[in-house]
């Protein structure tokens, strides 16, 4: 893996970790909101969380692809 690819993969991984942390915080807020009876807001948050999960999977796949370029024979 060249330096630019490694830097890209490392940067994406940090963004991915931030996204996971934000997702966890939003999930906590969503549960807190649901416990207080606002099911409409909770349902909207679940939709947002689903989008974050979908995008996180794509980001993880991209990171894995970048990192695997180092293992390809030349």
For each residue, the residues with C-beta under 8 A, 3 or more apart:
1: 5 6 9 66 67 69 70
2: 5 6
3: 6 7
4: 7 8
5: 1 2 8 9 66 69 70
6: 1 2 3 9 10
7: 3 4 10 11
8: 4 5 11 12 66
9: 1 5 6 12 13 63 66 67
10: 6 7 13 14
11: 7 8 14 15
12: 8 9 15 16 59 62 63 66
13: 9 10 16 17 63
14: 10 11 17 18
15: 11 12 18 19 59
16: 12 13 19 20 56 59 60 63
17: 13 14 20 21
18: 14 15 21 22
19: 15 16 22 23 52 55 56 59
20: 16 17 23 24 56
21: 17 18 24 25
22: 18 19 25 26 52
23: 19 20 26 27 49 52 53 56
24: 20 21 27 28
25: 21 22 28 29
26: 22 23 29 30 45 48 49 52
27: 23 24 30 31 45 49
28: 24 25 31 32
29: 25 26 32 33 45
30: 26 27 33 34 41 42 45 46 49
31: 27 28 34 35 42
32: 28 29 35 36
33: 29 30 36 38 41 42 45
34: 30 31 37 38 39 42
35: 31 32
36: 32 33
37: 34
38: 33 34 41 42
39: 34 42 43
40: 43 44
41: 30 33 38 44 45
42: 30 31 33 34 38 39 45 46
43: 39 40 46 47
44: 40 41 47 48
45: 26 27 29 30 33 41 42 48 49
46: 30 42 43 49 50
47: 43 44 50 51
48: 26 44 45 51 52
49: 23 26 27 30 45 46 52 53
50: 46 47 53 54
51: 47 48 54 55
52: 19 22 23 26 48 49 55 56
53: 23 49 50 56 57
54: 50 51 57 58
55: 19 51 52 58 59
56: 16 19 20 23 52 53 59 60
57: 53 54 60 61
58: 54 55 61 62
59: 12 15 16 19 55 56 62 63
60: 16 56 57 63 64
61: 57 58 64 65
62: 12 58 59 65 66
63: 9 12 13 16 59 60 66 67
64: 60 61 67 68
65: 61 62 68 69
66: 1 5 8 9 12 62 63 69
67: 1 9 63 64 70
68: 64 65 71 72
69: 1 5 65 66 72
70: 1 5 67
71: 68
72: 68 69
73:
74:
